[in-house]
């Protein structure tokens, strides 16, 4: 896979990417820059098979009065956290040449949500409900809460996250499409709200990237081994909510 880090272009690597860099070209990214110039993601596979899809992110479509992207849009949560709505580092399809929408362009019209146009399958969370309530729900939709409701420590908490989930699922259940809908609730890999047990050490490693145990706590890695892959990481819940889900 060819990718860029900062101003270093066309670096081909096999390894582990550690850290929270943001996608190149996104005006809301203020940190380090990472961009996948080649390589394919699940969005590419859905396109190849003619399946409508979209990534819908809280705050993605916020605009200033002059039409520029509003990266400063924010909310205060029920738990009292005030934080920005949009997170560029949590917008996975922005990292790929094939699926990015660096200028946060809106869909050309509601009927194109889920199809390839100027938005390139990257939307604001409000676009999901515009599509859903006009009978144009994509076959596959990824919903990402705004930061104040995503359950992440520092700028959200589980109560905010539960508010987002309950409101979203209740609203989905009122749609005709609910008869054939499955909601999969998945969490990212490192925030630690849910697991109280230390995972097993499965790879020897000796780097400060192994933040769970600290440098030197995983033993000495053999020559040529990738560093920073000490353990499995915390266990995560995965919930499926649907009329068709078995109890």
N, C-alpha and C positions, 0 to 999 in steps of 0.2 A: 504494500500500500504506500503510495506517495502522499506525503503530508508536509505541512509547513509548521514550524515553531517560530513565532516572532518573524524575523526577516530572513530566516534560513529556509530557502525553498528546496523542493524536490528531494527531501530526505526520505529514503526508503528504509524502513525499520521493521523488525519483528521483536516485540517485547511488550512491556507493560507501561501504559501511560498513567502517570500518577499526578494528581493535582486537579484544580478546578479552572483550567484555562477556558477562555471564551472563544466563540467562532469569529474568524476573520470577517471583517466587513459589517458586522452588526454594530450599529451606532451606540448601543447600550452596553457594549463590552468595554470594561475599564481595566481589565487585567491582562495576563499573558494571552497570546493568540495561538490557536490551534486550528488547522483546517485540513480536511481530507480531500486531496485533489483527485484521488482515484479511490477505488473501493466501492462496495455496494452495501446498501442497508435494506431493512425490511420494506421501506417505502418503494425502493426500486423493484423489489420482487412483486409487490402488490401492483405496481404499474404494469410490469411485464405480463401479468395475468388479467389485466383489465378490471381490477377490483378498486372501487372508489375508496378513498381514505383521506384522513387529515389529522394533523397534530394541532390541537387547540389549546392555547396557553393564555392564562390570565395576564392581562396587561400588554399583550403583544400588539394589539391594534390601537393603543393610546396615541393620540395626536395632539400637538400643540396648535394654537390658533392659526399659525402660518403653514400648517400642513406637515411640518417635520415630526419625526418620531418623538413621542414624549416618554423619555426614559425615567422621569421623576414622578410618574403617577404612583400614588400610594394610598393605603388604607390603614385604619386602626382596627385590630381584631377584637373579638369578644374577650380575649384574655389581656387586652391592653397593649399589644405589640403594634407599633407603627412601623411599617416597612414598605419598600418599593413593591409594586405589583409584579413586574417582569424580571425574570432572571435569564440572561443570555446563556450562562453556563449550563442551564437546565433545559436547553432547547436543542435536542440531539440532532435533528435533521438539518439544523443550520450549519453543522460542521462539515457537511458533504457538498461538494460541487453540484451534484445531481439534484439535490433537494433543498438547497438553501433559498431563502427569501430575505436578502440582507437589508432591503429597504422597508421591510414589513408591509409590503403592498397588500391591499385588501383583495378579496375575490372580485372578479369583474362583475358578477351578479350572483344572486343567491343560488341559482341553478347550477353554477359552476363549482360550488363548494364540494370538494371530494374529487374533482377532476383537475387536470393540469391546465392552469392558466397563469396569470401574472403572480398569483399568490404561491404557486408551486407547492400546494398542500400544507402551507404553514399559515395558521389563522389565529385570530383572537378567540378567546373562550366564548364571547358573545356570538360569534359566527356559527358555532355549533348549534346554539339554540335557534338562530335564524333558520338554519337548514332543517333542523329537526321539526320545528313548528310550521314549516311550509311543505312537509312531506318529502324532503330531500335529504334524509339522513344518510351519510356515507356508510358503506358496508363495514368499514373498520374506522373507529375514531379513538384517538389517544387524547385524553383530557388531562391537562396539567393545571392544578390550582394556582392562583396567584400566591406570591410568597407568604402573605399573611395568613393563608389558609392551608399551606402545604405540610404542616406538622413538623417542619424542620426546627431544631433548637436555634435559639438566638432571635429569630424573627417570627416564630409561630409556636404552636403547641398542640397536643392531641385534641383539645377541645375545639380549636379552630378547624383542624382537619376533619373532625367528626361533623361539624356544622356543614362543611363543604360536601362531604359524602352523603349525608342524610338529605340535604336539599337537592343535590343532583339526582340521587336515586328516586326520590319521591316525584320529582318532575318527569323523569324518564318513564315512570310507571303510569303516568297519565297519557302517554302517547299511544297511538294505535300500534306502533312498531314494537311496543313492549312485548307483544305476543311472541316475537321471534328474536328478542334481544338477550344477550348475555353480558353482564358487567363483570369485568375482572379487575379487582383492586390489588395493585402491586405497589411495593415500596422500594425505594432505592437501597443501596447495599451497605450503608455505613453509619446510619444515624443513631442506632442503639436504643431506641425507645423500648424495644420489644424483647430483646434477648438478655437473659440474666446468666447465661452459661458461657464460659470461655470455649471457643471452638478448638478443635484439635489442630496441632501443628502438622502440616502435611508436606511442606517443602523447607529445606534448610535455607537460611537466608541471613545476611548480616548487613543491614542497612537501616538508616533512620526512616525509610519509607514504611517499615513494618511498625507503624505507630501503635498498634494494639499491644505489642509486647516490648517494643524498644529495640535499638540496635544491639546485636549480640545475643539476643534472647532466643533466637531460632536456630542457633548452631551455625556452622560454617557451610556455606553453599559449595557444591562441587564446581570445578572449573567449567565455565561455559553456561552455567545455570542462570536463569533470570532471577534478579533480585526483586524483593518486594512482594513475594507471593508466599508469605509465611503460612497462612491458614486459610480456611474457607471463608472467614468473616462471620458476622452475626447471622443467625437464622432469621428469616423474614416471613411474616404471614402472607398468604395468597388466598384471597377470597373470591368465590364465583357466586354471583347473585343472578338468578334467572328463574323463570317458570319451569325450565327444563333441568335445573340443578337438583341432584339427588340429595336428600337430607342425610 
